[in-house]
Amino acid sequence: MSGQLYSVTPQPIETILTWVKSKEIAIPEIQRPFVWENSKVRDLLDSLYRGYPVGYLITWRNPNVKLKDGTISVGKRVLIDGQQRVTALMASLLGVTVLNKDYETIRISISFNPLEEKFEVANAATKNDKSWIPDIAVLFAPDVDLLALVNEFAALNPGLSQSEVFNRIDNVRKIGNNHVGIIELSEHIDIETVTEIFIRVNSQGAALSQADFAMSKIAVNESYGGNLLRKAIDYFCHLSVSPEQISVIRQKDKEFANSEFMPKLSWLAGYNEDLYDPTYTDMLRVAYTSQMGRGELKNLVALLSGRNFETRQFEEEIAEKSFGLLKAGIHSFINETNFKRLIMILKSAGFVSSQLITSQNAVNFAYILYLTGKADKIHAGELESLVKQWFVMSVLTGRYSGSTETRIDQDIRQIRSDGLASYVKNVCAANFSDEYWNLLLPSQMNTSAAKSTYWNTFQAAQAAMGDKGFLSSALTCRDLIENRGDAHHVYPKNYMKNLEFAKGQYNQIANFVLTQQEINIAIGDKPPGIYFAELLEQCSGGKPRYGNIVDLEVLKANLSSHAIPLELLEGEMPYSDFLDLRRTAMAQKIKMFVTELSINVPAGEDG
């Protein structure tokens, strides 16, 4: 790439704040919760007072857009780095209120002690101590009588002369004269270059994602309701985790409370399911891909700016259409029926707890698939079966674990080309070959990873198939998963440690079973050769030691449902042989589970 990518201009803080107030610089985060601690605001002011550098601000100029009448609208500068610093300055110097993490409107008051030239977060002590100016915002008020303030402070604090008091207070006021460098990025550079510049300039090296850029584009566009759309996305994410905050939002944000979005979010007030707590990246990805048939969020940024990919120009009609499509996608995402149906689909596939879900993007694409199929009017029962198959396939194969956006883009384009049902069936068939079930999956199960995809999917299979817990006659695997039941070592941990097996060996996922705590405790450190023999006695009229199963056929059925080799009833086998047999049996169990998922609901039956 050639040409100037950016310009650097020092500007007084006072000027920058004026630009923000007049919207010459758009600050996307101005309506979002302020995440800095008050002490960090204090430290920023102290640095400015002492003339220390506080980093650059980075703006990215929106492209000039061709309007419907043929005229050109000059793009605003969007502040993409420095939002918290600018918000902190506006709050502390100008008395602007901010939203905290609980969506409450608050004032951030910083006190100043001219005697010690020290800043502090305002508190009862600084408010009642005559040596402090309780809130420095009074020094920046347009109608401040500085001379009267100096005289009053000097009279109360004889340790400083009036001139010394004046100079120190004036130095606080001169914070507004301090210069901060503004790096303005050209509207012609792409997101990847912007991200690279941001990482290299930002002292903390925290990368902005493409979703961050998209959210900035949304927030600063008031022409097509971007400011309210941005809030709808933010509030949904917040309420899905903290539903009790809905009353605060209604009270504190009247504009949003009266918007079209609030009634569509109200159902979250009584919703406490945590299987899928989406981030704004998740919401954008699902809404954008399901509505626009694309997978790369950098293209969403371009479309929201009005980019015509053929002419490479920016046009208002494209921006307007893109905002309309994204808005429709967000409406579909937050729709109560759609969202709850997705959760129902995941749970009916056995993924009954967030602990079993290792890929958020697999959930995202399951939702994309559901919304796409619903728009295509695929029968509800068939659609749910297709979504389940795809979700399990994508989880097991790690389909969205690398090059996520490229894969999503490829999948959605092929779905639109081939048809959803055809594509799902063909891809699942290609991935789930006999070689996969018989060789590849058992070998992949040779792992002790704490959050193994394969162990989680095996648990989901047991939950979906209604299996009872290991040696349990009453509690199901689903009960145990939902209530954090124990994962018991078939070959007990301490027994294996005494035999000098390493952690990575005895913690193999093929050595785990789901069981209730009392059974786990009863087995303790006994070798399988002993407690399996005692299980046989239990089923031959002996005293029940482990659960209440007293019938041999019921015991065998229970062991088989957990993919436990029945050969253990004949005596303990070498640990490596046990692992090999169980991995194979676990893979076949998952195969049976996946086969059941592919059985469609008969046409005409409501899913």
Secondary structure, DSSP 8 states (H G I E B T S, - for coil): --S--EEEEEEEHHHHHHHHHTTSEE-GGGGS---S-HHHHHHHHHHHHTT-----EEEEE---EE-TTS-EE---EEEEE-HHHHHHHHHHHH---EE-TTS-EE---EEEETTTTEEEE--HHHHH-TTSBS-GGGGG-TT--HHHHHHHHHHH-TTS-HHHHHHHHHHHHGGGG-EEEEEEE-TTS-HHHHHHHHHHHSTT-----HHHHHHHHHHT-TTTTHHHHHHHHHHHHHHHH-GGGHHHHHHH-HHHHTSSSHHHHGGGGG----S----HHHHHHHHHHHHHS---HHHHHHHHTTB-TTT--BBHHHHHHHHHHHHHHHHHHH-HHHHHHHHHHHHHTT--SGGG---HHHHHHHHHHHHHHHHTT--HHHHHHHHHHHHHHHHHHTTTSSSHHHHHHHHHHHHHHH-HHHHHHHHHHHHS-HHIIIIIHHHHT----TT-HHHHHHHHHHHHTT-B-TT-SS-BHHHHHHTT-EEEESS-HHHHHHTT--HHHHT-GGGEEEE-HHHHHHHTT--HHHHHHHHHHHTTT----SSS---HHHHHHHHHHTT--GGGGG----HHHHHHHHHHHHHHHHHHHHHHHT----TT---
